[in-house]
C-alpha cells in the first residue's frame, strides 16, 4: 500500500519535527530571557546580552525557513 509506513518511522518523524520546532518556539516565546543570557557555552563566551526582539526574529526565521526552502525547490 503506497504511503504506508511503520510506527517506528512515524514516531521518528514526529520526534524529529518536534525537536526542530522546540528551539524556534522557545526563541519566540522567551526571547527576552534567552537574550539576557551571558555566560560560557561550548565555544566562545557570550559577554553581552542580545536584544529580545532580535532573538524573536531569529526564531521566526528558523520556524519558516523549511517552508521557504520547499517553495524555492518546488519552483526549480
ROVONU-13708 format. One record per atom (N, C-alpha, C): atom name; x, y, z. Coordinates in Angstrom, 1 decimal. Layout:
# residues N
+------+--------+--------+--------+
| atom |     c1 |     c2 |     c3 |
+------+--------+--------+--------+
|   CA |      X |      Y |      Z |
...
+------+--------+--------+--------+
This chain:
# residues 76
+------+--------+--------+--------+
| atom |     c1 |     c2 |     c3 |
+------+--------+--------+--------+
|    N |    0.9 |   -1.2 |    0.0 |
|   CA |    0.0 |    0.0 |    0.0 |
|    C |    0.9 |    1.2 |    0.0 |
|    N |    0.7 |    2.2 |   -1.0 |
|   CA |    1.6 |    3.4 |   -1.0 |
|    C |    1.3 |    4.3 |    0.2 |
|    N |    2.4 |    4.9 |    0.7 |
|   CA |    2.2 |    5.8 |    1.8 |
|    C |    2.2 |    5.1 |    3.2 |
|    N |    2.1 |    3.8 |    3.2 |
|   CA |    2.1 |    3.1 |    4.5 |
|    C |    3.5 |    3.1 |    5.1 |
|    N |    3.6 |    3.4 |    6.3 |
|   CA |    4.9 |    3.3 |    7.0 |
|    C |    4.7 |    2.7 |    8.4 |
|    N |    5.8 |    2.2 |    8.9 |
|   CA |    5.7 |    1.6 |   10.2 |
|    C |    5.5 |    2.6 |   11.3 |
|    N |    5.2 |    2.2 |   12.5 |
|   CA |    5.0 |    3.0 |   13.6 |
|    C |    6.4 |    3.6 |   14.0 |
|    N |    7.4 |    2.9 |   13.8 |
|   CA |    8.8 |    3.3 |   14.1 |
|    C |    9.1 |    4.5 |   13.2 |
|    N |    8.8 |    4.5 |   11.9 |
|   CA |    9.1 |    5.6 |   11.0 |
|    C |    8.3 |    6.8 |   11.4 |
|    N |    7.0 |    6.6 |   11.7 |
|   CA |    6.1 |    7.7 |   12.1 |
|    C |    6.6 |    8.4 |   13.3 |
|    N |    7.0 |    7.6 |   14.3 |
|   CA |    7.5 |    8.1 |   15.6 |
|    C |    8.8 |    8.9 |   15.4 |
|    N |    9.6 |    8.4 |   14.5 |
|   CA |   10.9 |    9.1 |   14.2 |
|    C |   10.6 |   10.4 |   13.6 |
|    N |    9.7 |   10.5 |   12.7 |
|   CA |    9.3 |   11.7 |   12.0 |
|    C |    8.8 |   12.7 |   13.0 |
|    N |    7.9 |   12.3 |   13.9 |
|   CA |    7.3 |   13.1 |   14.9 |
|    C |    8.3 |   13.7 |   15.9 |
|    N |    9.2 |   12.8 |   16.3 |
|   CA |   10.3 |   13.3 |   17.2 |
|    C |   11.3 |   14.2 |   16.5 |
|    N |   11.6 |   14.0 |   15.2 |
|   CA |   12.4 |   14.9 |   14.5 |
|    C |   11.8 |   16.3 |   14.3 |
|    N |   10.5 |   16.3 |   14.0 |
|   CA |    9.8 |   17.5 |   13.8 |
|    C |    9.6 |   18.3 |   15.1 |
|    N |    9.3 |   17.6 |   16.2 |
|   CA |    9.2 |   18.2 |   17.5 |
|    C |   10.6 |   18.8 |   17.9 |
|    N |   11.7 |   18.0 |   17.7 |
|   CA |   13.0 |   18.5 |   18.0 |
|    C |   13.3 |   19.8 |   17.2 |
|    N |   12.9 |   19.8 |   16.0 |
|   CA |   13.2 |   21.0 |   15.2 |
|    C |   12.4 |   22.2 |   15.6 |
|    N |   11.2 |   22.0 |   16.1 |
|   CA |   10.3 |   23.1 |   16.4 |
|    C |   10.6 |   23.7 |   17.8 |
|    N |   11.3 |   22.9 |   18.7 |
|   CA |   11.5 |   23.4 |   20.0 |
|    C |   12.3 |   24.7 |   20.1 |
|    N |   13.4 |   24.7 |   19.4 |
|   CA |   14.3 |   25.9 |   19.5 |
|    C |   13.6 |   27.2 |   19.0 |
|    N |   13.0 |   27.2 |   17.8 |
|   CA |   12.4 |   28.4 |   17.3 |
|    C |   11.3 |   28.9 |   18.2 |
|    N |   10.5 |   27.9 |   18.7 |
|   CA |    9.3 |   28.3 |   19.6 |
|    C |    9.9 |   28.9 |   20.9 |
|    N |   10.9 |   28.3 |   21.4 |
|   CA |   11.5 |   28.9 |   22.7 |
|    C |   12.0 |   30.3 |   22.4 |
|    N |   12.7 |   30.5 |   21.2 |
|   CA |   13.2 |   31.8 |   20.9 |
|    C |   12.0 |   32.8 |   20.8 |
|    N |   10.9 |   32.4 |   20.2 |
|   CA |    9.8 |   33.3 |   20.0 |
|    C |    9.1 |   33.6 |   21.4 |
|    N |    8.9 |   32.6 |   22.2 |
|   CA |    8.2 |   32.8 |   23.4 |
|    C |    9.0 |   33.4 |   24.5 |
|    N |   10.3 |   33.1 |   24.6 |
|   CA |   11.2 |   33.5 |   25.7 |
|    C |   12.4 |   34.3 |   25.1 |
|    N |   12.1 |   35.2 |   24.2 |
|   CA |   13.2 |   36.0 |   23.5 |
|    C |   13.9 |   36.8 |   24.5 |
|    N |   13.2 |   37.5 |   25.4 |
|   CA |   13.9 |   38.4 |   26.3 |
|    C |   14.8 |   37.6 |   27.3 |
|    N |   14.3 |   36.5 |   27.8 |
|   CA |   15.0 |   35.7 |   28.7 |
|    C |   16.2 |   35.1 |   28.1 |
|    N |   16.1 |   34.6 |   26.9 |
|   CA |   17.2 |   34.0 |   26.2 |
|    C |   18.2 |   35.0 |   25.8 |
|    N |   17.8 |   36.2 |   25.4 |
|   CA |   18.7 |   37.3 |   25.1 |
|    C |   19.5 |   37.8 |   26.2 |
|    N |   19.0 |   37.7 |   27.4 |
|   CA |   19.7 |   38.2 |   28.6 |
|    C |   20.8 |   37.2 |   29.1 |
|    N |   20.9 |   36.1 |   28.5 |
|   CA |   21.9 |   35.1 |   28.9 |
|    C |   23.3 |   35.6 |   28.6 |
|    N |   24.1 |   35.6 |   29.6 |
|   CA |   25.5 |   35.9 |   29.5 |
|    C |   26.3 |   34.8 |   30.2 |
|    N |   27.2 |   34.2 |   29.5 |
|   CA |   28.0 |   33.1 |   30.1 |
|    C |   28.7 |   32.3 |   29.1 |
|    N |   29.2 |   31.2 |   29.5 |
|   CA |   30.0 |   30.3 |   28.6 |
|    C |   29.2 |   29.2 |   28.1 |
|    N |   29.3 |   29.0 |   26.8 |
|   CA |   28.7 |   27.8 |   26.2 |
|    C |   29.9 |   27.0 |   25.6 |
|    N |   29.6 |   25.8 |   25.0 |
|   CA |   30.7 |   25.2 |   24.3 |
|    C |   31.1 |   26.1 |   23.1 |
|    N |   32.1 |   26.7 |   23.2 |
|   CA |   32.5 |   27.7 |   22.1 |
|    C |   32.9 |   29.0 |   22.7 |
|    N |   32.8 |   30.1 |   22.0 |
|   CA |   33.1 |   31.4 |   22.5 |
|    C |   32.1 |   31.8 |   23.6 |
|    N |   32.6 |   32.5 |   24.6 |
|   CA |   31.7 |   33.0 |   25.6 |
|    C |   30.8 |   34.2 |   25.1 |
|    N |   29.6 |   34.3 |   25.7 |
|   CA |   28.7 |   35.4 |   25.4 |
|    C |   28.9 |   36.4 |   26.4 |
|    N |   29.4 |   37.6 |   26.1 |
|   CA |   29.7 |   38.6 |   27.1 |
|    C |   28.8 |   39.8 |   27.0 |
|    N |   27.8 |   39.9 |   26.1 |
|   CA |   26.9 |   41.0 |   26.1 |
|    C |   25.5 |   40.4 |   25.8 |
|    N |   24.4 |   41.0 |   26.4 |
|   CA |   23.1 |   40.5 |   26.1 |
|    C |   22.7 |   40.8 |   24.7 |
|    N |   21.8 |   40.0 |   24.2 |
|   CA |   21.2 |   40.2 |   22.8 |
|    C |   19.8 |   40.7 |   23.0 |
|    N |   19.4 |   41.7 |   22.2 |
|   CA |   18.1 |   42.2 |   22.3 |
|    C |   17.0 |   41.1 |   22.1 |
|    N |   16.0 |   41.1 |   22.9 |
|   CA |   14.9 |   40.1 |   22.8 |
|    C |   14.3 |   40.1 |   21.5 |
|    N |   14.1 |   41.3 |   20.9 |
|   CA |   13.5 |   41.3 |   19.5 |
|    C |   14.3 |   40.6 |   18.5 |
|    N |   15.6 |   40.7 |   18.6 |
|   CA |   16.5 |   40.0 |   17.6 |
|    C |   16.4 |   38.5 |   17.8 |
|    N |   16.3 |   38.0 |   19.0 |
|   CA |   16.1 |   36.6 |   19.3 |
|    C |   14.8 |   36.1 |   18.7 |
|    N |   13.7 |   36.9 |   18.9 |
|   CA |   12.4 |   36.5 |   18.4 |
|    C |   12.4 |   36.5 |   16.8 |
|    N |   13.1 |   37.5 |   16.2 |
|   CA |   13.2 |   37.5 |   14.7 |
|    C |   13.9 |   36.2 |   14.3 |
|    N |   15.0 |   35.9 |   15.0 |
|   CA |   15.7 |   34.7 |   14.6 |
|    C |   14.9 |   33.4 |   14.8 |
|    N |   14.1 |   33.4 |   15.8 |
|   CA |   13.2 |   32.3 |   16.0 |
|    C |   12.2 |   32.1 |   14.8 |
|    N |   11.6 |   33.3 |   14.4 |
|   CA |   10.7 |   33.2 |   13.3 |
|    C |   11.4 |   32.8 |   12.0 |
|    N |   12.6 |   33.3 |   11.8 |
|   CA |   13.3 |   32.8 |   10.6 |
|    C |   13.6 |   31.3 |   10.6 |
|    N |   14.0 |   30.8 |   11.7 |
|   CA |   14.2 |   29.4 |   11.8 |
|    C |   12.9 |   28.6 |   11.6 |
|    N |   11.8 |   29.2 |   12.1 |
|   CA |   10.5 |   28.5 |   12.0 |
|    C |   10.0 |   28.4 |   10.6 |
|    N |   10.1 |   29.5 |    9.8 |
|   CA |    9.6 |   29.5 |    8.4 |
|    C |   10.6 |   29.1 |    7.4 |
|    N |   11.9 |   28.9 |    7.8 |
|   CA |   12.9 |   28.5 |    6.8 |
|    C |   12.6 |   27.2 |    6.0 |
|    N |   12.1 |   26.2 |    6.6 |
|   CA |   11.8 |   25.0 |    5.8 |
|    C |   10.8 |   25.3 |    4.8 |
|    N |    9.8 |   26.1 |    5.1 |
|   CA |    8.7 |   26.4 |    4.1 |
|    C |    9.3 |   27.2 |    2.9 |
|    N |   10.2 |   28.1 |    3.2 |
|   CA |   10.9 |   28.9 |    2.2 |
|    C |   11.7 |   28.0 |    1.3 |
|    N |   12.5 |   27.1 |    1.9 |
|   CA |   13.3 |   26.2 |    1.1 |
|    C |   12.5 |   25.3 |    0.2 |
|    N |   11.4 |   24.8 |    0.8 |
|   CA |   10.5 |   24.0 |   -0.1 |
|    C |    9.9 |   24.8 |   -1.2 |
|    N |    9.5 |   26.0 |   -1.0 |
|   CA |    8.9 |   26.8 |   -2.1 |
|    C |   10.0 |   27.1 |   -3.2 |
|    N |   11.2 |   27.3 |   -2.8 |
|   CA |   12.3 |   27.6 |   -3.7 |
|    C |   12.6 |   26.3 |   -4.5 |
|    N |   12.7 |   25.2 |   -3.8 |
|   CA |   12.9 |   23.9 |   -4.5 |
|    C |   11.8 |   23.5 |   -5.4 |
|    N |   10.6 |   23.8 |   -5.0 |
|   CA |    9.4 |   23.4 |   -5.9 |
|    C |    9.3 |   24.2 |   -7.2 |
|    N |    9.9 |   25.4 |   -7.2 |
|   CA |    9.8 |   26.3 |   -8.3 |
|    C |   11.0 |   26.1 |   -9.3 |
|    N |   11.9 |   25.2 |   -9.0 |
|   CA |   13.0 |   24.9 |   -9.9 |
|    C |   12.7 |   23.8 |  -10.8 |
+------+--------+--------+--------+
